[in-house]
Amino acid sequence: AAERKKAAELAKDYRALRERLAEQDREFKKTVQARLREAVRQAEDELSGIVESQKKQVSDTRRGREELSKVREKLEVAWSETGSGAALDWSKAKKGERVAVLPLGIEAELLENPPADPKDDTQIKVRMGKLTVRVEAKKIRALPPKVEEKKDPLEKAKKKGALELARTTTKKQDKLLDPRQAHRPVYESASMPGGPILPPTAGNTLDLRGERVYEAENAVERFLDESCREHLPNVFIIHGHGTGALKQLVREILAGSPYVESFRPGERGEGGDGVTMVVLKEWGY
């Protein structure tokens, strides 16, 4: 009898233990499920925010492209209305001819003989500065004739004196240069007849330090173009020393640039060989 009673008590304790374990298991599952639901909700909220952000960026990009397209159209219309965007006579156009490329009317050189009557979307190979690209025929115009602007006589005399001195100095130094480099313009004097060379300022100096090579090339071309449009007699380009690659690139660009009359390394007060001083040609912008 005692053994049966003890067995009954053990069985009761076992059932009670099973019920407690089952209840704990149910509570644990509820807790885990609740946490999983919360994690899923947070993930969905974050994903929704990311999607909305991406949609906004796409929308902003699309609007930006539309605005850019409108600006380009206005520039093309303005270029044509000024009379400077005369149509190119394709039947007479030939390789080596200088043309203007829309929308900004950038001067370029034809690198191939174009068709006599190309379609608007025909790709024509041209060179703009150091950059060789293909552009649609409809974006190519005849280069407008350069018009000599009326300038102050004293200012013009100073610029003319600078260019004459640059040519004289170049001829003298060509004899001292390596024959392979003799074609490159060199300018060495710190003054010129009619007045001194303009010293470095924020307005006539381009600082390329820290720039990548492909970024520097575009920056130099743009800087030379803008400086000629502002009729600056000379400018300065800071390239530093470093490995010498940036300095070599700058001087190769200058040697082949239509904007450059001559150039030389900077003098002691200008930054030394880490700077190049450039004398610009006179352009009738």
C-alpha atoms as an extended CHARMM CRD file, in Angstrom:
* protein
*
       285  EXT
         1         1  ALA       CA              0.0000000000        0.0000000000        0.0000000000  PROA      1               0.0000000000
         2         2  ALA       CA              2.8190000000        2.3790000000        0.8840000000  PROA      2               0.0000000000
         3         3  GLU       CA              4.5720000000        1.6820000000       -2.3970000000  PROA      3               0.0000000000
         4         4  ARG       CA              1.4100000000        2.3350000000       -4.4020000000  PROA      4               0.0000000000
         5         5  LYS       CA              0.8940000000        5.6180000000       -2.5900000000  PROA      5               0.0000000000
         6         6  LYS       CA              4.4840000000        6.6620000000       -3.2880000000  PROA      6               0.0000000000
         7         7  ALA       CA              4.1220000000        5.6890000000       -6.9580000000  PROA      7               0.0000000000
         8         8  ALA       CA              0.9360000000        7.7460000000       -7.2090000000  PROA      8               0.0000000000
         9         9  GLU       CA              2.6770000000       10.7930000000       -5.7400000000  PROA      9               0.0000000000
        10        10  LEU       CA              5.5980000000       10.4080000000       -8.1790000000  PROA      10              0.0000000000
        11        11  ALA       CA              3.1810000000       10.1730000000      -11.0780000000  PROA      11              0.0000000000
        12        12  LYS       CA              1.4150000000       13.3370000000       -9.8640000000  PROA      12              0.0000000000
        13        13  ASP       CA              4.7270000000       15.1990000000       -9.5490000000  PROA      13              0.0000000000
        14        14  TYR       CA              5.7060000000       14.0410000000      -13.0330000000  PROA      14              0.0000000000
        15        15  ARG       CA              2.4510000000       15.3340000000      -14.5400000000  PROA      15              0.0000000000
        16        16  ALA       CA              2.8770000000       18.6700000000      -12.7540000000  PROA      16              0.0000000000
        17        17  LEU       CA              6.4410000000       18.9570000000      -14.0410000000  PROA      17              0.0000000000
        18        18  ARG       CA              5.3180000000       18.1960000000      -17.6020000000  PROA      18              0.0000000000
        19        19  GLU       CA              2.6420000000       20.8970000000      -17.3740000000  PROA      19              0.0000000000
        20        20  ARG       CA              5.1630000000       23.4790000000      -16.0960000000  PROA      20              0.0000000000
        21        21  LEU       CA              7.5910000000       22.6000000000      -18.8970000000  PROA      21              0.0000000000
        22        22  ALA       CA              4.8140000000       22.8120000000      -21.4880000000  PROA      22              0.0000000000
        23        23  GLU       CA              3.7510000000       26.2270000000      -20.1390000000  PROA      23              0.0000000000
        24        24  GLN       CA              7.3430000000       27.4800000000      -20.1970000000  PROA      24              0.0000000000
        25        25  ASP       CA              7.7030000000       26.2180000000      -23.7600000000  PROA      25              0.0000000000
        26        26  ARG       CA              4.5330000000       28.0810000000      -24.7940000000  PROA      26              0.0000000000
        27        27  GLU       CA              5.7420000000       31.3000000000      -23.1560000000  PROA      27              0.0000000000
        28        28  PHE       CA              9.1600000000       30.9620000000      -24.8120000000  PROA      28              0.0000000000
        29        29  LYS       CA              7.5830000000       30.4670000000      -28.2230000000  PROA      29              0.0000000000
        30        30  LYS       CA              5.3350000000       33.5040000000      -27.6830000000  PROA      30              0.0000000000
        31        31  THR       CA              8.3460000000       35.6130000000      -26.7360000000  PROA      31              0.0000000000
        32        32  VAL       CA             10.3800000000       34.4350000000      -29.7390000000  PROA      32              0.0000000000
        33        33  GLN       CA              7.5000000000       35.0200000000      -32.1210000000  PROA      33              0.0000000000
        34        34  ALA       CA              6.9010000000       38.4850000000      -30.7130000000  PROA      34              0.0000000000
        35        35  ARG       CA             10.5710000000       39.3660000000      -31.1430000000  PROA      35              0.0000000000
        36        36  LEU       CA             10.6000000000       37.9750000000      -34.6700000000  PROA      36              0.0000000000
        37        37  ARG       CA              7.5100000000       39.9850000000      -35.5910000000  PROA      37              0.0000000000
        38        38  GLU       CA              9.1230000000       43.1580000000      -34.2140000000  PROA      38              0.0000000000
        39        39  ALA       CA             12.3700000000       42.4800000000      -36.1020000000  PROA      39              0.0000000000
        40        40  VAL       CA             10.4330000000       41.8860000000      -39.3140000000  PROA      40              0.0000000000
        41        41  ARG       CA              8.4460000000       45.0990000000      -38.7890000000  PROA      41              0.0000000000
        42        42  GLN       CA             11.6410000000       47.1270000000      -38.2430000000  PROA      42              0.0000000000
        43        43  ALA       CA             13.2550000000       45.5670000000      -41.3210000000  PROA      43              0.0000000000
        44        44  GLU       CA             10.1770000000       46.3880000000      -43.4000000000  PROA      44              0.0000000000
        45        45  ASP       CA             10.2280000000       49.9940000000      -42.1510000000  PROA      45              0.0000000000
        46        46  GLU       CA             13.9220000000       50.3620000000      -43.0100000000  PROA      46              0.0000000000
        47        47  LEU       CA             13.4170000000       48.7830000000      -46.4230000000  PROA      47              0.0000000000
        48        48  SER       CA             10.4780000000       51.0690000000      -47.0910000000  PROA      48              0.0000000000
        49        49  GLY       CA             12.6150000000       54.0910000000      -46.1900000000  PROA      49              0.0000000000
        50        50  ILE       CA             15.4080000000       52.9340000000      -48.5130000000  PROA      50              0.0000000000
        51        51  VAL       CA             12.9490000000       52.3870000000      -51.3650000000  PROA      51              0.0000000000
        52        52  GLU       CA             11.4280000000       55.8380000000      -50.8800000000  PROA      52              0.0000000000
        53        53  SER       CA             14.8920000000       57.4000000000      -50.7890000000  PROA      53              0.0000000000
        54        54  GLN       CA             15.8700000000       55.6360000000      -54.0130000000  PROA      54              0.0000000000
        55        55  LYS       CA             12.6400000000       56.7370000000      -55.6640000000  PROA      55              0.0000000000
        56        56  LYS       CA             13.3650000000       60.3430000000      -54.6650000000  PROA      56              0.0000000000
        57        57  GLN       CA             16.9190000000       60.1250000000      -56.0180000000  PROA      57              0.0000000000
        58        58  VAL       CA             15.6650000000       58.6840000000      -59.3040000000  PROA      58              0.0000000000
        59        59  SER       CA             13.0460000000       61.4220000000      -59.5030000000  PROA      59              0.0000000000
        60        60  ASP       CA             15.6280000000       64.1280000000      -58.7430000000  PROA      60              0.0000000000
        61        61  THR       CA             17.9880000000       62.6720000000      -61.3470000000  PROA      61              0.0000000000
        62        62  ARG       CA             15.2260000000       62.5790000000      -63.9410000000  PROA      62              0.0000000000
        63        63  ARG       CA             14.2760000000       66.1940000000      -63.1900000000  PROA      63              0.0000000000
        64        64  GLY       CA             17.9320000000       67.1970000000      -63.3510000000  PROA      64              0.0000000000
        65        65  ARG       CA             18.3390000000       65.5700000000      -66.7590000000  PROA      65              0.0000000000
        66        66  GLU       CA             15.1840000000       67.2560000000      -68.0230000000  PROA      66              0.0000000000
        67        67  GLU       CA             16.4310000000       70.6480000000      -66.7990000000  PROA      67              0.0000000000
        68        68  LEU       CA             19.8390000000       70.0230000000      -68.3690000000  PROA      68              0.0000000000
        69        69  SER       CA             18.1720000000       69.1020000000      -71.6540000000  PROA      69              0.0000000000
        70        70  LYS       CA             16.1540000000       72.3460000000      -71.5690000000  PROA      70              0.0000000000
        71        71  VAL       CA             19.2900000000       74.3870000000      -70.8730000000  PROA      71              0.0000000000
        72        72  ARG       CA             21.1040000000       72.7170000000      -73.7680000000  PROA      72              0.0000000000
        73        73  GLU       CA             18.1860000000       73.4630000000      -76.0840000000  PROA      73              0.0000000000
        74        74  LYS       CA             18.2080000000       77.1130000000      -75.0020000000  PROA      74              0.0000000000
        75        75  LEU       CA             21.9630000000       77.3140000000      -75.5550000000  PROA      75              0.0000000000
        76        76  GLU       CA             21.6200000000       75.8470000000      -79.0370000000  PROA      76              0.0000000000
        77        77  VAL       CA             18.8650000000       78.3390000000      -79.8790000000  PROA      77              0.0000000000
        78        78  ALA       CA             20.8910000000       81.2230000000      -78.4630000000  PROA      78              0.0000000000
        79        79  TRP       CA             23.9770000000       80.0960000000      -80.3880000000  PROA      79              0.0000000000
        80        80  SER       CA             21.9940000000       80.0070000000      -83.6350000000  PROA      80              0.0000000000
        81        81  GLU       CA             20.2800000000       83.3460000000      -82.9990000000  PROA      81              0.0000000000
        82        82  THR       CA             23.5780000000       85.1670000000      -82.4800000000  PROA      82              0.0000000000
        83        83  GLY       CA             24.4880000000       84.4540000000      -86.0790000000  PROA      83              0.0000000000
        84        84  SER       CA             27.5470000000       82.5310000000      -84.9060000000  PROA      84              0.0000000000
        85        85  GLY       CA             25.9090000000       79.1770000000      -85.4910000000  PROA      85              0.0000000000
        86        86  ALA       CA             25.9320000000       79.2190000000      -89.2830000000  PROA      86              0.0000000000
        87        87  ALA       CA             25.3400000000       75.8240000000      -90.8780000000  PROA      87              0.0000000000
        88        88  LEU       CA             28.4280000000       74.0310000000      -92.0960000000  PROA      88              0.0000000000
        89        89  ASP       CA             28.7410000000       73.4340000000      -95.8360000000  PROA      89              0.0000000000
        90        90  TRP       CA             29.3490000000       69.6880000000      -95.6400000000  PROA      90              0.0000000000
        91        91  SER       CA             30.0800000000       69.4090000000      -99.3570000000  PROA      91              0.0000000000
        92        92  LYS       CA             33.1920000000       71.5510000000      -98.8230000000  PROA      92              0.0000000000
        93        93  ALA       CA             34.1230000000       70.3640000000      -95.3340000000  PROA      93              0.0000000000
        94        94  LYS       CA             37.3120000000       68.3440000000      -95.0860000000  PROA      94              0.0000000000
        95        95  LYS       CA             39.6930000000       66.8130000000      -92.5750000000  PROA      95              0.0000000000
        96        96  GLY       CA             41.6090000000       69.4120000000      -90.5460000000  PROA      96              0.0000000000
        97        97  GLU       CA             38.9230000000       72.1110000000      -90.8090000000  PROA      97              0.0000000000
        98        98  ARG       CA             38.1220000000       74.0690000000      -87.6420000000  PROA      98              0.0000000000
        99        99  VAL       CA             34.4580000000       73.9380000000      -86.6190000000  PROA      99              0.0000000000
       100       100  ALA       CA             32.2510000000       74.8100000000      -83.6420000000  PROA      100             0.0000000000
       101       101  VAL       CA             30.4730000000       72.1700000000      -81.5320000000  PROA      101             0.0000000000
       102       102  LEU       CA             27.1260000000       72.9090000000      -79.8720000000  PROA      102             0.0000000000
       103       103  PRO       CA             25.7640000000       73.7400000000      -77.3780000000  PROA      103             0.0000000000
       104       104  LEU       CA             28.6330000000       75.9810000000      -76.2240000000  PROA      104             0.0000000000
       105       105  GLY       CA             30.2560000000       76.5550000000      -79.5870000000  PROA      105             0.0000000000
       106       106  ILE       CA             33.5130000000       74.9250000000      -78.5170000000  PROA      106             0.0000000000
       107       107  GLU       CA             36.1600000000       75.0780000000      -81.2260000000  PROA      107             0.0000000000
       108       108  ALA       CA             37.1750000000       71.6900000000      -82.6170000000  PROA      108             0.0000000000
       109       109  GLU       CA             39.0300000000       70.1050000000      -85.5340000000  PROA      109             0.0000000000
       110       110  LEU       CA             37.5610000000       67.5920000000      -87.9810000000  PROA      110             0.0000000000
       111       111  LEU       CA             39.6530000000       64.4070000000      -87.8450000000  PROA      111             0.0000000000
       112       112  GLU       CA             38.1130000000       62.8090000000      -90.9220000000  PROA      112             0.0000000000
       113       113  ASN       CA             36.5560000000       63.7830000000      -94.2430000000  PROA      113             0.0000000000
       114       114  PRO       CA             32.7910000000       63.8470000000      -93.5040000000  PROA      114             0.0000000000
       115       115  PRO       CA             30.0290000000       62.7460000000      -95.9120000000  PROA      115             0.0000000000
       116       116  ALA       CA             28.8450000000       65.3970000000      -98.3520000000  PROA      116             0.0000000000
       117       117  ASP       CA             25.3100000000       65.2650000000      -96.9170000000  PROA      117             0.0000000000
       118       118  PRO       CA             25.3500000000       63.5610000000      -93.4950000000  PROA      118             0.0000000000
       119       119  LYS       CA             22.2070000000       62.7800000000      -91.5160000000  PROA      119             0.0000000000
       120       120  ASP       CA             21.6210000000       64.6150000000      -88.2330000000  PROA      120             0.0000000000
       121       121  ASP       CA             22.6680000000       61.5780000000      -86.1700000000  PROA      121             0.0000000000
       122       122  THR       CA             25.7600000000       60.7550000000      -88.2470000000  PROA      122             0.0000000000
       123       123  GLN       CA             28.7580000000       60.5150000000      -85.9050000000  PROA      123             0.0000000000
       124       124  ILE       CA             31.6520000000       62.7800000000      -86.9050000000  PROA      124             0.0000000000
       125       125  LYS       CA             35.0980000000       62.3780000000      -85.3200000000  PROA      125             0.0000000000
       126       126  VAL       CA             36.5350000000       65.6450000000      -83.9580000000  PROA      126             0.0000000000
       127       127  ARG       CA             39.2590000000       66.7830000000      -81.5770000000  PROA      127             0.0000000000
       128       128  MET       CA             38.5890000000       69.4230000000      -78.9060000000  PROA      128             0.0000000000
       129       129  GLY       CA             41.8710000000       70.3430000000      -77.2900000000  PROA      129             0.0000000000
       130       130  LYS       CA             43.3800000000       67.0230000000      -76.1540000000  PROA      130             0.0000000000
       131       131  LEU       CA             40.0340000000       65.2220000000      -76.2560000000  PROA      131             0.0000000000
       132       132  THR       CA             39.0280000000       63.1150000000      -79.2820000000  PROA      132             0.0000000000
       133       133  VAL       CA             35.2990000000       62.3650000000      -79.5040000000  PROA      133             0.0000000000
       134       134  ARG       CA             32.4950000000       61.6320000000      -81.9550000000  PROA      134             0.0000000000
       135       135  VAL       CA             29.5790000000       64.0690000000      -82.1050000000  PROA      135             0.0000000000
       136       136  GLU       CA             26.3590000000       64.1460000000      -84.1080000000  PROA      136             0.0000000000
       137       137  ALA       CA             26.4850000000       66.0940000000      -87.3630000000  PROA      137             0.0000000000
       138       138  LYS       CA             23.5690000000       68.2910000000      -86.2520000000  PROA      138             0.0000000000
       139       139  LYS       CA             25.7310000000       69.6640000000      -83.4140000000  PROA      139             0.0000000000
       140       140  ILE       CA             28.5350000000       70.8240000000      -85.7040000000  PROA      140             0.0000000000
       141       141  ARG       CA             28.4740000000       74.3850000000      -87.0190000000  PROA      141             0.0000000000
       142       142  ALA       CA             30.7530000000       76.5560000000      -89.0790000000  PROA      142             0.0000000000
       143       143  LEU       CA             33.3150000000       78.3310000000      -86.9290000000  PROA      143             0.0000000000
       144       144  PRO       CA             32.4050000000       82.0430000000      -86.7570000000  PROA      144             0.0000000000
       145       145  PRO       CA             35.0630000000       84.5120000000      -87.9120000000  PROA      145             0.0000000000
       146       146  LYS       CA             37.0650000000       86.0430000000      -85.0900000000  PROA      146             0.0000000000
       147       147  VAL       CA             36.2410000000       89.6990000000      -84.5550000000  PROA      147             0.0000000000
       148       148  GLU       CA             38.9550000000       91.9710000000      -83.2760000000  PROA      148             0.0000000000
       149       149  GLU       CA             37.5920000000       93.8520000000      -80.2790000000  PROA      149             0.0000000000
       150       150  LYS       CA             38.4080000000       97.4950000000      -79.6480000000  PROA      150             0.0000000000
       151       151  LYS       CA             40.8330000000       97.5890000000      -76.7490000000  PROA      151             0.0000000000
       152       152  ASP       CA             42.6630000000      100.1750000000      -74.7850000000  PROA      152             0.0000000000
       153       153  PRO       CA             45.7950000000      101.0620000000      -76.8310000000  PROA      153             0.0000000000
       154       154  LEU       CA             48.1020000000      100.9210000000      -73.8000000000  PROA      154             0.0000000000
       155       155  GLU       CA             46.7910000000       97.5080000000      -72.7240000000  PROA      155             0.0000000000
       156       156  LYS       CA             47.1320000000       96.1760000000      -76.2610000000  PROA      156             0.0000000000
       157       157  ALA       CA             50.6970000000       97.4880000000      -76.5060000000  PROA      157             0.0000000000
       158       158  LYS       CA             51.6350000000       95.7560000000      -73.2570000000  PROA      158             0.0000000000
       159       159  LYS       CA             50.2550000000       92.4270000000      -74.4660000000  PROA      159             0.0000000000
       160       160  LYS       CA             51.9200000000       92.7930000000      -77.8230000000  PROA      160             0.0000000000
       161       161  GLY       CA             55.2330000000       93.5420000000      -76.1210000000  PROA      161             0.0000000000
       162       162  ALA       CA             54.8680000000       90.4390000000      -73.9690000000  PROA      162             0.0000000000
       163       163  LEU       CA             54.2390000000       88.2150000000      -76.9750000000  PROA      163             0.0000000000
       164       164  GLU       CA             57.1440000000       89.6620000000      -78.9640000000  PROA      164             0.0000000000
       165       165  LEU       CA             59.4920000000       89.1200000000      -76.0350000000  PROA      165             0.0000000000
       166       166  ALA       CA             58.1570000000       85.5830000000      -75.6480000000  PROA      166             0.0000000000
       167       167  ARG       CA             58.9180000000       84.8060000000      -79.2990000000  PROA      167             0.0000000000
       168       168  THR       CA             62.4250000000       86.2830000000      -79.0520000000  PROA      168             0.0000000000
       169       169  THR       CA             63.2020000000       84.3520000000      -75.8770000000  PROA      169             0.0000000000
       170       170  THR       CA             61.8730000000       81.1580000000      -77.4270000000  PROA      170             0.0000000000
       171       171  LYS       CA             64.1540000000       81.4480000000      -80.4560000000  PROA      171             0.0000000000
       172       172  LYS       CA             67.2150000000       82.0010000000      -78.2610000000  PROA      172             0.0000000000
       173       173  GLN       CA             66.4610000000       79.0800000000      -75.9980000000  PROA      173             0.0000000000
       174       174  ASP       CA             65.6500000000       76.6730000000      -78.8340000000  PROA      174             0.0000000000
       175       175  LYS       CA             69.3740000000       76.5500000000      -79.5490000000  PROA      175             0.0000000000
       176       176  LEU       CA             70.0670000000       75.2870000000      -76.0430000000  PROA      176             0.0000000000
       177       177  LEU       CA             67.3070000000       72.6890000000      -75.9510000000  PROA      177             0.0000000000
       178       178  ASP       CA             67.4050000000       69.0620000000      -76.9420000000  PROA      178             0.0000000000
       179       179  PRO       CA             66.4630000000       68.9840000000      -80.6660000000  PROA      179             0.0000000000
       180       180  ARG       CA             63.4860000000       66.7590000000      -79.8720000000  PROA      180             0.0000000000
       181       181  GLN       CA             62.1340000000       69.4360000000      -77.5370000000  PROA      181             0.0000000000
       182       182  ALA       CA             62.9940000000       72.4710000000      -79.6300000000  PROA      182             0.0000000000
       183       183  HSD       CA             59.4310000000       72.8310000000      -80.9200000000  PROA      183             0.0000000000
       184       184  ARG       CA             58.0860000000       73.4770000000      -77.4450000000  PROA      184             0.0000000000
       185       185  PRO       CA             57.6010000000       77.1510000000      -76.5520000000  PROA      185             0.0000000000
       186       186  VAL       CA             59.6700000000       78.4550000000      -73.6530000000  PROA      186             0.0000000000
       187       187  TYR       CA             59.3390000000       81.7820000000      -71.8980000000  PROA      187             0.0000000000
       188       188  GLU       CA             61.8710000000       82.8530000000      -69.3430000000  PROA      188             0.0000000000
       189       189  SER       CA             61.7270000000       86.5960000000      -68.6570000000  PROA      189             0.0000000000
       190       190  ALA       CA             59.8870000000       88.0030000000      -65.6370000000  PROA      190             0.0000000000
       191       191  SER       CA             59.0550000000       91.2580000000      -67.4160000000  PROA      191             0.0000000000
       192       192  MET       CA             58.0970000000       92.4960000000      -70.8330000000  PROA      192             0.0000000000
       193       193  PRO       CA             58.2590000000       95.7650000000      -72.7630000000  PROA      193             0.0000000000
       194       194  GLY       CA             55.4180000000       98.0710000000      -71.7610000000  PROA      194             0.0000000000
       195       195  GLY       CA             54.9800000000       96.5450000000      -68.3360000000  PROA      195             0.0000000000
       196       196  PRO       CA             55.7190000000       93.5410000000      -66.0890000000  PROA      196             0.0000000000
       197       197  ILE       CA             54.0690000000       90.1420000000      -66.3180000000  PROA      197             0.0000000000
       198       198  LEU       CA             51.0240000000       89.9570000000      -64.0670000000  PROA      198             0.0000000000
       199       199  PRO       CA             51.9330000000       88.3040000000      -60.7460000000  PROA      199             0.0000000000
       200       200  PRO       CA             50.0520000000       85.2130000000      -59.5110000000  PROA      200             0.0000000000
       201       201  THR       CA             46.5700000000       85.9860000000      -58.1540000000  PROA      201             0.0000000000
       202       202  ALA       CA             43.4550000000       83.9620000000      -57.4010000000  PROA      202             0.0000000000
       203       203  GLY       CA             42.0290000000       85.0690000000      -60.7320000000  PROA      203             0.0000000000
       204       204  ASN       CA             44.9310000000       83.9860000000      -62.9560000000  PROA      204             0.0000000000
       205       205  THR       CA             46.1110000000       80.8480000000      -61.1310000000  PROA      205             0.0000000000
       206       206  LEU       CA             44.9700000000       77.2230000000      -61.4410000000  PROA      206             0.0000000000
       207       207  ASP       CA             45.9570000000       74.8810000000      -58.5850000000  PROA      207             0.0000000000
       208       208  LEU       CA             46.0640000000       71.2290000000      -59.7160000000  PROA      208             0.0000000000
       209       209  ARG       CA             47.6900000000       69.7480000000      -56.6260000000  PROA      209             0.0000000000
       210       210  GLY       CA             45.7720000000       66.6470000000      -55.5250000000  PROA      210             0.0000000000
       211       211  GLU       CA             43.9640000000       66.2960000000      -58.8680000000  PROA      211             0.0000000000
       212       212  ARG       CA             43.9270000000       63.0460000000      -60.8570000000  PROA      212             0.0000000000
       213       213  VAL       CA             45.5200000000       63.1210000000      -64.2920000000  PROA      213             0.0000000000
       214       214  TYR       CA             42.2510000000       62.9080000000      -66.2630000000  PROA      214             0.0000000000
       215       215  GLU       CA             40.7080000000       65.6170000000      -64.0440000000  PROA      215             0.0000000000
       216       216  ALA       CA             43.7500000000       67.8550000000      -64.4850000000  PROA      216             0.0000000000
       217       217  GLU       CA             43.6280000000       67.6230000000      -68.2830000000  PROA      217             0.0000000000
       218       218  ASN       CA             40.0360000000       68.8590000000      -68.4310000000  PROA      218             0.0000000000
       219       219  ALA       CA             40.7260000000       71.5570000000      -65.8430000000  PROA      219             0.0000000000
       220       220  VAL       CA             43.7080000000       72.9370000000      -67.7940000000  PROA      220             0.0000000000
       221       221  GLU       CA             41.7840000000       73.1000000000      -71.0850000000  PROA      221             0.0000000000
       222       222  ARG       CA             38.8580000000       74.8460000000      -69.4060000000  PROA      222             0.0000000000
       223       223  PHE       CA             41.1280000000       77.2680000000      -67.5290000000  PROA      223             0.0000000000
       224       224  LEU       CA             43.0100000000       78.2740000000      -70.7050000000  PROA      224             0.0000000000
       225       225  ASP       CA             39.7720000000       78.8370000000      -72.5990000000  PROA      225             0.0000000000
       226       226  GLU       CA             38.2620000000       80.9830000000      -69.8380000000  PROA      226             0.0000000000
       227       227  SER       CA             41.4870000000       82.9640000000      -69.3880000000  PROA      227             0.0000000000
       228       228  CYS       CA             41.6530000000       83.7750000000      -73.1200000000  PROA      228             0.0000000000
       229       229  ARG       CA             38.0380000000       84.8780000000      -73.0560000000  PROA      229             0.0000000000
       230       230  GLU       CA             38.9240000000       87.2470000000      -70.2140000000  PROA      230             0.0000000000
       231       231  HSD       CA             41.9150000000       88.5410000000      -72.2470000000  PROA      231             0.0000000000
       232       232  LEU       CA             44.4600000000       87.7000000000      -69.5580000000  PROA      232             0.0000000000
       233       233  PRO       CA             48.0160000000       88.2100000000      -70.8810000000  PROA      233             0.0000000000
       234       234  ASN       CA             49.4600000000       85.4380000000      -68.7210000000  PROA      234             0.0000000000
       235       235  VAL       CA             48.3840000000       82.8170000000      -66.1780000000  PROA      235             0.0000000000
       236       236  PHE       CA             49.9760000000       80.4060000000      -63.6870000000  PROA      236             0.0000000000
       237       237  ILE       CA             49.3680000000       76.6670000000      -63.2590000000  PROA      237             0.0000000000
       238       238  ILE       CA             50.4250000000       75.0270000000      -59.9720000000  PROA      238             0.0000000000
       239       239  HSD       CA             51.1850000000       71.3200000000      -60.4330000000  PROA      239             0.0000000000
       240       240  GLY       CA             53.7680000000       70.7690000000      -57.6930000000  PROA      240             0.0000000000
       241       241  HSD       CA             56.7050000000       68.3730000000      -57.9900000000  PROA      241             0.0000000000
       242       242  GLY       CA             55.5470000000       64.9200000000      -56.8420000000  PROA      242             0.0000000000
       243       243  THR       CA             56.4740000000       62.1800000000      -59.2990000000  PROA      243             0.0000000000
       244       244  GLY       CA             56.6330000000       64.6970000000      -62.1220000000  PROA      244             0.0000000000
       245       245  ALA       CA             53.7580000000       63.0730000000      -64.0320000000  PROA      245             0.0000000000
       246       246  LEU       CA             51.3680000000       65.9860000000      -63.4860000000  PROA      246             0.0000000000
       247       247  LYS       CA             54.0050000000       68.5420000000      -64.4510000000  PROA      247             0.0000000000
       248       248  GLN       CA             54.8220000000       66.6040000000      -67.6290000000  PROA      248             0.0000000000
       249       249  LEU       CA             51.1210000000       66.3270000000      -68.5300000000  PROA      249             0.0000000000
       250       250  VAL       CA             50.5520000000       70.0680000000      -68.0350000000  PROA      250             0.0000000000
       251       251  ARG       CA             53.5050000000       71.0350000000      -70.2120000000  PROA      251             0.0000000000
       252       252  GLU       CA             52.5300000000       68.5700000000      -72.9370000000  PROA      252             0.0000000000
       253       253  ILE       CA             49.0490000000       70.1270000000      -73.0030000000  PROA      253             0.0000000000
       254       254  LEU       CA             50.5290000000       73.6250000000      -73.1520000000  PROA      254             0.0000000000
       255       255  ALA       CA             52.8980000000       72.6250000000      -75.9700000000  PROA      255             0.0000000000
       256       256  GLY       CA             49.9560000000       71.6010000000      -78.1600000000  PROA      256             0.0000000000
       257       257  SER       CA             47.3540000000       74.1330000000      -77.0350000000  PROA      257             0.0000000000
       258       258  PRO       CA             46.0750000000       76.7280000000      -79.5200000000  PROA      258             0.0000000000
       259       259  TYR       CA             45.6290000000       79.1660000000      -76.6290000000  PROA      259             0.0000000000
       260       260  VAL       CA             49.3060000000       79.2380000000      -75.6290000000  PROA      260             0.0000000000
       261       261  GLU       CA             51.9070000000       81.5890000000      -77.0560000000  PROA      261             0.0000000000
       262       262  SER       CA             54.7000000000       80.3360000000      -74.7840000000  PROA      262             0.0000000000
       263       263  PHE       CA             55.4020000000       79.0890000000      -71.2690000000  PROA      263             0.0000000000
       264       264  ARG       CA             58.2090000000       78.6000000000      -68.7750000000  PROA      264             0.0000000000
       265       265  PRO       CA             58.8320000000       77.1980000000      -65.2570000000  PROA      265             0.0000000000
       266       266  GLY       CA             57.9660000000       79.5580000000      -62.4340000000  PROA      266             0.0000000000
       267       267  GLU       CA             60.6920000000       81.7700000000      -60.9870000000  PROA      267             0.0000000000
       268       268  ARG       CA             61.6840000000       81.8810000000      -57.3350000000  PROA      268             0.0000000000
       269       269  GLY       CA             58.9680000000       84.3450000000      -56.3740000000  PROA      269             0.0000000000
       270       270  GLU       CA             56.3510000000       82.4440000000      -58.3710000000  PROA      270             0.0000000000
       271       271  GLY       CA             56.7910000000       78.9450000000      -56.9530000000  PROA      271             0.0000000000
       272       272  GLY       CA             59.7840000000       77.6100000000      -58.8660000000  PROA      272             0.0000000000
       273       273  ASP       CA             59.5540000000       74.4820000000      -61.0110000000  PROA      273             0.0000000000
       274       274  GLY       CA             56.3750000000       73.4170000000      -59.2050000000  PROA      274             0.0000000000
       275       275  VAL       CA             54.5970000000       76.1620000000      -61.1660000000  PROA      275             0.0000000000
       276       276  THR       CA             54.3610000000       76.8900000000      -64.9000000000  PROA      276             0.0000000000
       277       277  MET       CA             53.8240000000       80.4580000000      -66.1540000000  PROA      277             0.0000000000
       278       278  VAL       CA             51.9000000000       80.6630000000      -69.4350000000  PROA      278             0.0000000000
       279       279  VAL       CA             51.7300000000       83.5510000000      -71.9170000000  PROA      279             0.0000000000
       280       280  LEU       CA             48.4110000000       83.4340000000      -73.7580000000  PROA      280             0.0000000000
       281       281  LYS       CA             47.6020000000       84.3100000000      -77.3410000000  PROA      281             0.0000000000
       282       282  GLU       CA             45.2460000000       87.1570000000      -78.1590000000  PROA      282             0.0000000000
       283       283  TRP       CA             41.8520000000       85.8550000000      -79.2170000000  PROA      283             0.0000000000
       284       284  GLY       CA             38.9750000000       87.8720000000      -80.6580000000  PROA      284             0.0000000000
       285       285  TYR       CA             36.2430000000       86.5180000000      -78.4250000000  PROA      285             0.0000000000
